Amino acid sequence: MSDVLLEADNVSVTFDIQRPGAWPWTPPDKLQAVKQASIQLESGKTLGLVGESGSGKSTLARAIVGTVPISSGTVLWRGQDWSAASPAERRNHGRHVQMVFQDPLAALNPRMNVGEIVAEPLITHFPDLPKAKVREKVGAMMERVGLLPTLVNRYPHEFSGGQCQRIGIARALITEPELVICDEPVSALDVSVQAQVVNLLKGLQRDMGLTLMFIAHDLSVVRHISDRIAVMYLGRIVEIADAAEVIGNPCHPYTRALIASVPIPSPKAERARHRPVLQGELPSPLAPPSGCVFRTRCPIARDSCAAQVPEFELISGDHRVACPYHAEAGLARAE
């Protein structure tokens, strides 16, 4: 039996949005950012979470960490209900779960030098640790992420984007966490630097036994680092399976469209392949479509799709998809 480190069970996140110009006593609108999302993170593995901007990926990650409140559902850490923990318990538990953010420069305090930035979590969670030991750990972690320890007295603006992301990774790993949530850590970087950061994370995962949750909107990046992939659309998970299964046998029409959007290096193969193009824009989470949230852009949608929310169907093994007509999507692609 696999070792499940963290499990999110039917997690929903709702925000109250006050309309511009509305009277103060007017009831706020409800924005459903995440709706009944369920995922499992196995110890030592990587779960990739993909979807368009606005699909709820980052909100789900922050709900798991506890920086945004959960409206319903539970988050279990090694079987214990973490969503019901007190603020003090969350702070004490924080060293086990860390995050790497999307904008590497904005995530670093410009008033602190690199040594202070990397050492901050260590000092917070281990206040009795001697200063000499802190400096030793900071220097070792700097080397581990590919930066010279002699750079500890420099400030974030003196580094490139890729170097700032390495500093962010060092800060996240200094407490030796079990789980690291990477919230689109390479989307703001050049393509060549993206590969370096992904390879760095894979190497650190292997050496430190890390569990990763890797969030991105680019399947070409996620496929190289993930053991499993979950696909989100407008706050809902629509497909989840092993990475090879999602890439090789995508069942949900939205997953097929995401894969088709990834270019192929060969111009001849790129021209010859079938590319289903999504029509329209992502609907507003303030007024999501009834039934299947993807139906307004789905090429195989029918009237019944508006009647009820599709249930997850087990395709094979642990491959699940929320589309009752996924077989027709496959036939359409073959034609």
N, C-alpha and C positions, 0 to 999 in steps of 0.2 A: 504493500500500500504506500502511495506517495506521501511525502511529508508536506502537508499544507501549512505554510507559514501564516498566510493571511487570507481571509475569505470575506468578501463583501456579498451580503445576501439581500437582494431586493432593495438596494439603496436608492432613495429618491432625494433630490435636493430642489427645493422651491424657494424662490426669492420674491419678496414683495416689491413691486415697482410702482411708484407714484407717477401718474401721468403728468407731463408738463402743463402748468396752468390750472390743474385741478384744485378744487377746494380742499383745505386740510382734512376735512371730515369725510372726503370721498374715499370709499374703500379702494385700496391699492389693487392693481392687476397682479395676477399670479404668473410668474415666469417659471416654467418647469424645465430647469436646466438638465437634470438627470431623472430618468423615470425607471424605477425597478430594475436597476443594473445589478447583475450578479457575476462575480469573477472569483477565481482562485489563483493565488500565487504560491507555487510550489518552491520549496527551499532549494536554492542553488540554480533556479531556472529563470528565464526571462519571458515575461508576458508583454507582447507588443499591443498597443492600443492605438488604432488608426481611425481616421475620419476627417471630414472637412473642418475648417475653422468654424466654430460655433456648434459643434456636435456634442459638446459636453465632456470632452476628454479631460481637460485640466480641472474642471469642476469636480469630476469623479475622483481624481487624484487628491485634490485638496480635501474632499470629504473623507477620504481614507486616512489622510494625515491628521485631520481634525481642525484644519484652519477655516473650514466653512461648516456650518451646522447641517446635520442630516435631518431631513424632514420625516423620513420613515426608513425602516430597514435596520440592519445591524452590520457592524464590522467586527470580525473575530480575529484576534491575534493568538495563534496556537490554541484555538478553541475558546479563548476567553473573550467576553464581550467588551471590546475596546471602545465602542461608541458610547457606552455608559460610564466611562472612566471620568474621574474628577480632573479638573485642570492641573492639580499637583501631580496626579498619577501620569497624566499625559506628558508633563514636562520631564518627569523622571524617565519616562519611556522614550522620550524623544531621541536619545542617542542611538536607539535601535533602528530608527527610521529617519532617513535624511532625503533631501531633494536637491536636484540639479535643475536650474531654471533655464528658460529659453534665451533671454538676453543676458549674455555673460557679463557685460560691463555694468548694466543697470542692477544686476544682482549683487554687486560688490560695493561696499561702503567706500566712497571716494576719499573720505577723511582718514581712513585706516590704511596702513601699509600692508603688504601681502602677508608678512609674518603674523601680524595682529589678526587679519581676516581668517587665516587658516587656523590659528590657535583659539579663536573665540569659542567654538563649540566645545573644545577640550577644557577650557577654563570654566565654562558654564556647567558642564556635567561632572567635571572632576576638579573642584576648586582647591582641593588639598594637594594636588600634584605639584611637585617642586618646579620652579621656573626653568631650571636646567633641563629637567626631563621634558617639559613642554617644548623648549627650543629643539631638543634632540628629535622629538616626534615630528615637529613641524618640518625640520630639515629632511628627515627620512621620507616624509610624505611628498614633499616637493620633488625629490629625486624620483619617487615612484610614479609620479604623473608626468615626468619628463621636463621638469624645470630645475634650474640650478638653485641650490640652497642659498647661494650668495645674493639672490634677488629679493630676499625677504624684506629689505628696507625700502623697496620701491613701491610706487602707488599704482592702482589699477590703470590709470590713463596712460601709463608708460608701456603697456603691453598691447599686443594684437588681440583680436577677437578670440582666436584659437587658444592663445595663452591665458586669456581671462577665463575661458571655459575650463581649462586645466586647473586654474586656481579654484574655481567653483567646485570642481570634482574633488580636489584635495581637501577643501573645507568640509565637504559632505562625508568624506571617508575617514577623517581624522579621529572620529570617535569609534571607528571600526563597527559600523552599523551592520545589521543583518539584511535590511531592505533599503534600496536606493530607488527613488522614483525620479526618473529623468523626464522632465516636462519639455518636450521638443528641444533637446539640448544641442542639436546641430542645425536647426532651421535657419539661424542667423549667420551661419558660417559658409565660407566658400566650399565648393564640392570636394576639393582635395583635402581640405582641413576636416570636413565631415568624416571622411574615411579614417583619418588619423584618430579622431575622437572616438569613433565607433570601435576601432581596433583597440584603443586604450581601455575602453570600458569592458570589452570582452576579456582582455588580458587581466585586468583587475578583478573581474568576476571570477576568473579561473584561479587566481592566486589567493584571493581573500574569501572565496566561498560565498560571494554576494548573491542575493536575489534581486532581480531588476524588474522594474515596470517601465517600459520604454514607450513614451508617447510621441507620436509623429503623425503627419498627414501624408507622408511619402512612403508608400509601400516598398519602394526599391531600397530604402534605408532599413526599414523594420525587418524585412525578410532576412537580412544578413546577421541580425543579432538575436532574433526572437526564437524561442522554442514553441510558443503558442501565440496566436494572434486573435484579438477581439476587435470587431469592426463596429463602430458607433455611428449612429445617424440621428440627429435631433434628440439627443438625450437617451436614446435606447440602444442597447447592444443587439445587432441584427444577425450576427454570425460569429461563431467562435470555434476554433479547432486548432490542431497542430499547425505550425507555420507552413510546412510542406503541403499539407492538405488544403489550407486556405489558398495558397498560391497556385497549386496544381489543379485543384478541383473547387473553384469558387462557386457557391450555390446561390447566394443572394444577388439579385440584380445590381444592388449598390456596390457590393464587393467586386463584381465583374467590371463595373464602370471605373472603380478606383484602379484596378489592375490594368485596364485598357489605357488609362491616362499616363502610365509609366512608359516613357519612350524606349524603343529598342535601338541599340547602337548601330545595327545594320540598316541602312536606308532602304534596301530592297525589301527586307522583311517587314520594316515599318510600314511601307506602302501597301504591302500585300495583306496585312492582318486586318481582321474586323475590329473596329473601334466603336463600341456603343458610347454615344455622347449623351451626357445628362442634359435634359432640357430644363429651363427655368432656374430659379434661384432657391436656395435653402429657405424653407418657410420660417416665419418668426416663431420662436418658442413661446411667445405670448399668445399665439393663436395657432397651435399645431393642428394639422389635419386630423380628422376623426379616423378611427380604425388604424390602418397601417400608415405610419407617418411618412413613408417613402412613396406613397401611391401617387402623389401629385407630379412626380418626376419619373415614375417607373414605366418602362416600355411595355410591360405585360400586365399593367393594372387593369382591373375590371370593377364593376359596380360593387361587388361583394367585399372588396378591399376596404371600402369606407364604413362597413357595418361593424366590424369588430377588430380588436388588436390581435394580430397573428401570434399563435403560441409557438414556442421553440419546438422544432421537430428534429429528432435524432436521425441523422443521415447514415452515419457509419462510425463505429468506434465511439469517439467523443466529439464528433463533428455535429454541431447544432446550428440550425438556421431558422430565422423567424420569417418564413415565406411559404405559404401553402402551395404556391405555383412555381417553385424553384426549378422543377423539372422542365417547364416550358421555357424558362430563361436559357437553360442549356440547349434545348432544341433550336431556339432562336439564334443562339451564337453559332451552332453548327451549320445552320443554313447560310 
